Amino acid sequence: MKGGEIMENLKERVTIYEVAKASGVSLATVSRVMNNSGTVSEETKRKVLSIIKKLGYKPSGLAQALATNKTTNIGVIIPSANYVYIANMLNGITEVCKKNGFTVILYTTSHSREDALNCLERVIKSHVDGVIVFDDELDGEDLEVFNSYSVPVIDVNNRIVASKIGCIPFGYEHLMKRIIEENFVKGDKKMTFLHVHNAGRLLSRVENQFIKVHLENDREYNIMNCDDSYQRTYQDFMERFKQKRKEYIIAYRDSIAAAVLNAATDSGLRVPEDIEVLSIIGTKYSSILRPQISNLHINFQEVGKRAMYMLIDLINGTLIEKEYKFESEYIKKDSTFF
């Protein structure tokens, strides 16, 4: 292979993400420059065009993919399909897709922003008719790239609305405030929130609310770092429960809550007399486990259905209300008193 051919192949591998990074601007800004749309200063435009020329970026693949004919393909971007609640959402999406003649193309990002940005470009190149995004690595500016290419998007667990973007936010904070304040009045346990690294904006919002309510009521609280792993969490709490204690623990998911409960019972502690546990994202396992786990419930299968119906209307230009909020519901089970 000649040197020129090698260089040509290297240029073809340059992505819009690399252009944005080298230019020091967002993906949305690069997209606006390439499409000559939106407000971009002349200085920024010259800078981005210079980087495009220097790197040899060729957006022709995108232009070719964005032909006017429809594919009946729907892209779904998620961090992983291993979680029960995400699988439930996918079930809802595919159920509506089957009824309406669409095919789902799944893109997973493995909790990596770089993967998410590369995934974003792959989705555009695949020329899907629309996209459902449930991934915390992509923010509003990233989704503007879809908007600039007129690719309809429904963003789950984020509040953003644009000409081609609708959203489904979740409501957990108000209910969490009510549960915490009820524990202040009726309960007798100090509350501990399990912080899971890279768990995403949903858990961050609930954690911030947890801290805020305690500070407002001048109450002590604990924040405990926790791995997103049943086995590690179980081992950590077996060690923690060597010191007999009374504690109210708020866990991210049912599997984490189960690890805490099992460690408590295996340590001779009573549930809920000594240890109370609340799961933020409740699934079918809340009822299968013994004792059953109190949880904040949102029907994620219904979330998937609603997202897909909204996307179909957005594709057809008939979506009127671009935001639909799902409020969580407190399901009292055996792992809490109140």
C-alpha positions as CSV (number, residue, x, y, z in Angstrom):
1,M,0.0,0.0,0.0
2,K,1.3,3.4,-0.9
3,G,1.9,6.2,1.6
4,G,-0.9,8.3,0.1
5,E,-3.4,5.4,0.4
6,I,-2.5,4.9,4.1
7,M,-3.0,8.6,4.8
8,E,-6.4,8.4,3.0
9,N,-7.5,5.5,5.1
10,L,-6.5,7.3,8.3
11,K,-8.5,10.4,7.3
12,E,-11.6,8.2,6.7
13,R,-11.4,7.1,10.4
14,V,-11.5,10.7,11.8
15,T,-14.8,11.3,13.6
16,I,-16.8,14.3,14.4
17,Y,-15.9,13.8,18.0
18,E,-12.2,14.3,17.2
19,V,-13.0,17.4,15.2
20,A,-14.9,18.9,18.2
21,K,-12.1,17.9,20.6
22,A,-9.4,19.5,18.4
23,S,-11.4,22.6,17.9
24,G,-12.3,23.0,21.5
25,V,-16.0,23.2,20.8
26,S,-19.1,21.0,21.2
27,L,-20.3,18.4,18.8
28,A,-23.4,20.6,18.2
29,T,-21.2,23.5,17.1
30,V,-19.3,21.3,14.6
31,S,-22.6,20.1,13.3
32,R,-23.9,23.6,12.9
33,V,-20.7,24.6,11.0
34,M,-21.0,21.6,8.6
35,N,-24.6,22.2,8.0
36,N,-24.3,26.0,7.9
37,S,-27.2,26.2,10.4
38,G,-27.7,28.0,13.7
39,T,-25.6,30.8,15.2
40,V,-21.8,30.3,15.1
41,S,-19.3,33.2,15.1
42,E,-17.1,33.7,12.1
43,E,-14.0,33.1,14.2
44,T,-15.4,29.7,15.4
45,K,-16.5,28.7,12.0
46,R,-13.0,29.4,10.5
47,K,-11.4,27.5,13.4
48,V,-13.6,24.4,12.9
49,L,-13.3,24.4,9.1
50,S,-9.5,24.7,9.5
51,I,-9.5,21.6,11.8
52,I,-11.8,19.7,9.5
53,K,-9.3,20.4,6.6
54,K,-6.3,19.6,8.8
55,L,-7.6,16.3,10.0
56,G,-9.1,15.3,6.7
57,Y,-12.6,14.8,8.2
58,K,-15.1,13.7,5.5
59,P,-18.7,14.1,6.5
60,S,-19.9,12.8,3.2
61,G,-20.9,9.5,4.9
62,L,-23.4,11.4,7.0
63,A,-24.8,13.2,4.1
64,Q,-25.3,10.0,2.1
65,A,-26.9,8.3,5.1
66,L,-29.4,11.1,5.5
67,A,-31.3,10.6,2.3
68,T,-35.0,11.4,2.4
69,N,-36.3,7.9,2.2
70,K,-37.3,6.2,5.5
71,T,-35.8,3.0,6.8
72,T,-38.4,2.1,9.5
73,N,-35.4,1.6,11.8
74,I,-35.3,3.1,15.3
75,G,-32.1,3.6,17.2
76,V,-32.1,3.0,21.0
77,I,-29.0,4.2,23.0
78,I,-28.6,2.7,26.4
79,P,-25.5,2.1,28.7
80,S,-26.3,-1.6,29.2
81,A,-29.1,-4.1,28.7
82,N,-28.1,-6.1,31.9
83,Y,-30.3,-4.1,34.3
84,V,-33.9,-5.3,34.7
85,Y,-35.4,-1.9,34.5
86,I,-33.7,-1.1,31.2
87,A,-34.8,-4.5,29.8
88,N,-38.3,-3.6,30.9
89,M,-38.1,-0.4,29.0
90,L,-36.8,-2.2,25.9
91,N,-39.7,-4.6,26.1
92,G,-42.1,-1.6,25.9
93,I,-40.3,-0.1,23.0
94,T,-40.1,-3.3,20.9
95,E,-43.8,-4.0,21.7
96,V,-44.9,-0.7,20.1
97,C,-42.3,-1.1,17.3
98,K,-43.7,-4.5,16.2
99,K,-47.3,-3.1,16.1
100,N,-46.2,-0.2,13.9
101,G,-43.7,-1.9,11.6
102,F,-40.5,-0.5,13.0
103,T,-37.2,-2.4,13.7
104,V,-35.1,-1.6,16.8
105,I,-31.3,-1.2,16.4
106,L,-29.7,-1.3,19.9
107,Y,-26.6,0.7,20.7
108,T,-24.8,0.3,24.1
109,T,-22.2,2.7,25.4
110,S,-20.8,0.9,28.5
111,H,-21.0,4.0,30.8
112,S,-18.3,5.7,28.6
113,R,-18.7,9.2,27.2
114,E,-16.3,8.5,24.4
115,D,-18.4,5.4,23.5
116,A,-21.5,7.4,23.7
117,L,-20.2,10.1,21.3
118,N,-18.9,7.5,18.9
119,C,-22.3,5.8,19.2
120,L,-24.1,9.1,18.4
121,E,-22.3,9.4,15.1
122,R,-22.9,5.7,14.2
123,V,-26.6,6.2,14.8
124,I,-26.7,9.2,12.5
125,K,-24.7,7.3,9.8
126,S,-27.1,4.4,10.1
127,H,-29.9,6.7,8.9
128,V,-32.5,5.6,11.5
129,D,-35.9,7.3,11.3
130,G,-35.7,8.3,15.0
131,V,-33.8,7.7,18.2
132,I,-34.7,7.0,21.9
133,V,-31.8,7.9,24.2
134,F,-31.6,6.6,27.8
135,D,-27.9,7.3,28.5
136,D,-26.5,9.8,31.0
137,E,-23.3,10.2,29.0
138,L,-25.1,12.3,26.4
139,D,-26.3,15.8,27.4
140,G,-28.5,18.4,25.7
141,E,-25.7,19.8,23.5
142,D,-24.9,16.3,22.2
143,L,-28.5,15.7,21.3
144,E,-28.5,19.0,19.3
145,V,-26.4,17.1,16.8
146,F,-29.5,14.9,16.1
147,N,-31.6,18.0,16.0
148,S,-29.4,19.7,13.4
149,Y,-29.7,16.7,11.1
150,S,-33.5,16.6,11.7
151,V,-33.3,13.2,13.3
152,P,-36.3,13.0,15.8
153,V,-35.2,12.1,19.4
154,I,-37.0,11.2,22.6
155,D,-34.6,11.6,25.6
156,V,-35.5,9.5,28.7
157,N,-34.5,10.7,32.1
158,N,-33.6,14.2,31.0
159,R,-35.5,17.4,30.4
160,I,-34.8,18.9,27.0
161,V,-37.2,20.0,24.2
162,A,-36.4,21.3,20.7
163,S,-37.9,21.2,17.3
164,K,-37.1,17.5,16.9
165,I,-36.5,16.5,20.5
166,G,-39.0,15.4,23.1
167,C,-38.4,14.1,26.6
168,I,-39.6,11.8,29.4
169,P,-38.3,13.1,32.8
170,F,-38.7,11.1,36.0
171,G,-40.0,12.4,39.3
172,Y,-38.3,10.9,42.4
173,E,-37.3,13.9,44.4
174,H,-40.7,15.0,45.9
175,L,-41.5,11.4,47.0
176,M,-38.0,11.0,48.5
177,K,-38.5,14.2,50.5
178,R,-41.8,12.9,51.9
179,I,-40.3,9.5,52.9
180,I,-37.3,11.0,54.7
181,E,-39.4,13.5,56.6
182,E,-41.8,10.8,57.6
183,N,-38.9,8.8,59.0
184,F,-37.9,11.9,61.0
185,V,-41.3,12.0,62.6
186,K,-42.0,8.3,63.1
187,G,-38.7,6.5,62.8
188,D,-35.7,6.0,65.1
189,K,-32.9,5.3,62.7
190,K,-30.1,7.4,61.2
191,M,-30.3,7.3,57.4
192,T,-27.5,6.2,55.1
193,F,-27.5,6.8,51.3
194,L,-25.5,4.4,49.2
195,H,-23.5,6.3,46.6
196,V,-22.7,4.3,43.5
197,H,-19.9,5.8,41.3
198,N,-21.1,6.5,37.7
199,A,-24.7,5.5,38.4
200,G,-25.9,8.5,36.5
201,R,-28.0,11.7,36.9
202,L,-31.1,10.0,38.3
203,L,-29.2,8.7,41.4
204,S,-27.4,12.0,41.7
205,R,-30.6,13.9,41.8
206,V,-32.0,11.6,44.5
207,E,-28.8,11.8,46.5
208,N,-28.8,15.6,46.3
209,Q,-32.4,15.7,47.6
210,F,-31.5,13.3,50.4
211,I,-28.7,15.6,51.6
212,K,-30.9,18.8,51.1
213,V,-33.7,17.4,53.2
214,H,-31.4,16.4,56.0
215,L,-29.7,19.8,56.1
216,E,-33.0,21.6,56.0
217,N,-34.1,19.6,59.1
218,D,-30.7,19.8,60.8
219,R,-30.4,16.0,60.9
220,E,-27.3,13.9,60.7
221,Y,-26.9,11.4,57.8
222,N,-24.4,9.1,56.2
223,I,-23.2,8.8,52.6
224,M,-21.5,5.5,52.0
225,N,-19.6,4.6,48.8
226,C,-20.9,1.4,47.3
227,D,-19.9,-0.8,44.3
228,D,-22.7,-1.6,41.8
229,S,-22.2,-5.3,42.7
230,Y,-24.2,-7.6,44.9
231,Q,-21.2,-9.6,46.1
232,R,-19.1,-6.7,47.0
233,T,-21.9,-4.9,48.7
234,Y,-22.8,-8.0,50.7
235,Q,-19.2,-8.4,51.9
236,D,-19.0,-4.7,52.8
237,F,-22.1,-4.9,54.9
238,M,-21.1,-8.1,56.6
239,E,-18.1,-6.2,57.8
240,R,-20.2,-3.1,58.7
241,F,-22.8,-5.1,60.6
242,K,-20.2,-6.7,62.9
243,Q,-21.0,-3.6,64.9
244,K,-24.7,-4.1,65.7
245,R,-26.6,-1.0,64.7
246,K,-29.9,0.5,63.8
247,E,-29.9,2.1,60.4
248,Y,-32.2,3.1,57.5
249,I,-30.4,2.4,54.2
250,I,-31.3,3.8,50.8
251,A,-30.0,1.7,47.9
252,Y,-29.9,2.3,44.1
253,R,-31.4,-0.9,42.9
254,D,-33.1,-4.1,44.2
255,S,-29.9,-6.2,43.9
256,I,-28.0,-3.7,46.1
257,A,-30.8,-3.6,48.5
258,A,-30.9,-7.4,48.6
259,A,-27.2,-7.5,49.4
260,V,-27.8,-5.2,52.4
261,L,-30.8,-7.2,53.6
262,N,-29.0,-10.6,53.3
263,A,-26.0,-9.3,55.1
264,A,-28.3,-7.9,57.9
265,T,-30.1,-11.2,58.4
266,D,-26.9,-13.2,58.2
267,S,-25.5,-11.0,60.9
268,G,-28.4,-11.6,63.2
269,L,-30.0,-8.3,62.7
270,R,-33.8,-7.9,62.3
271,V,-35.5,-6.3,59.3
272,P,-37.1,-3.8,59.7
273,E,-36.7,-3.6,63.5
274,D,-32.9,-3.0,63.3
275,I,-32.3,-2.4,59.6
276,E,-34.7,-0.7,57.2
277,V,-33.9,-0.7,53.4
278,L,-35.5,1.2,50.6
279,S,-34.7,0.6,46.9
280,I,-34.9,3.6,44.6
281,I,-35.5,1.7,41.4
282,G,-38.0,-1.1,42.2
283,T,-38.4,-4.1,39.8
284,K,-40.1,-7.5,40.0
285,Y,-37.4,-8.6,42.4
286,S,-38.8,-6.3,45.1
287,S,-41.6,-8.8,45.5
288,I,-39.7,-12.0,44.9
289,L,-37.1,-11.4,47.6
290,R,-37.7,-12.2,51.3
291,P,-38.2,-10.0,53.0
292,Q,-39.9,-8.0,50.2
293,I,-38.2,-4.7,49.5
294,S,-40.0,-1.3,49.9
295,N,-39.2,0.7,46.7
296,L,-39.9,3.7,44.6
297,H,-41.7,2.3,41.5
298,I,-41.9,3.5,37.9
299,N,-43.3,1.1,35.3
300,F,-40.4,1.1,32.9
301,Q,-42.3,-1.0,30.3
302,E,-44.8,1.8,30.2
303,V,-41.9,4.3,29.9
304,G,-40.7,2.4,26.8
305,K,-44.2,2.4,25.2
306,R,-44.7,6.1,25.8
307,A,-41.3,6.9,24.5
308,M,-42.0,5.0,21.3
309,Y,-45.4,6.4,20.8
310,M,-44.0,9.9,21.3
311,L,-41.2,9.2,18.8
312,I,-43.7,8.0,16.1
313,D,-45.7,11.2,16.5
314,L,-42.5,13.2,16.4
315,I,-41.4,11.5,13.2
316,N,-44.9,12.2,11.7
317,G,-44.8,15.8,12.8
318,T,-47.9,15.3,15.0
319,L,-46.4,15.4,18.5
320,I,-48.0,18.3,20.4
321,E,-46.8,17.7,24.0
322,K,-43.1,17.1,23.8
323,E,-42.6,16.4,27.5
324,Y,-44.3,13.6,29.5
325,K,-43.3,13.1,33.1
326,F,-43.4,9.8,35.0
327,E,-43.8,10.2,38.8
328,S,-42.6,7.5,41.0
329,E,-44.9,5.7,43.5
330,Y,-43.9,4.5,46.9
331,I,-44.5,0.7,47.3
332,K,-44.5,-0.2,51.0
333,K,-43.2,-3.7,51.5
334,D,-41.5,-5.6,54.4
335,S,-38.2,-3.9,54.6
336,T,-39.4,-0.6,56.1
337,F,-41.8,0.3,58.9
338,F,-43.6,3.2,57.3
